Amino acid sequence: MATTKNPFGKTRDIEDPYATYTGPAGFVWKVLKTRQRPDLERKNANAIWFVAAQSDFTFGGYDMGDTYARDVRPYTLVSCTDEWREHYG
């Protein structure tokens, strides 16, 4: 039985993220990788995304690391790949 690959499982460069979200207080999240396929993520309240995050507290730079997808998804999607839009809207 073949396993479906995660279309967002390869880490992308900060200048070419899968998606960019913005929120209050200057927050920007650039999604560089997801740990699970989107269909499995929907069933996992603790799904993890690897992101580059910027805010008023990072002094113009980005902090990179894992975050819960649920903490980013509610904010405004400002840009993304076509494939990201297909899976996450």
C-alpha angles and dihedrals in degrees: 000000000000119000119223112240123235105252090207098042097105115084112244129205118266089244091055108039125169088237143355124213128185131203142166125309093032094298116165124176120193110195108220100168142355122218096216140033112267093248091055092042091060088063094046118076088189098054112152131219125191106226145172105228127197129184142150085280097059094064095231095315133099131247112212125209148097123306135172111269088222089064093057106033097073092063130082118291104217101172139359146153118275090249091053090051090051092056104031105023 
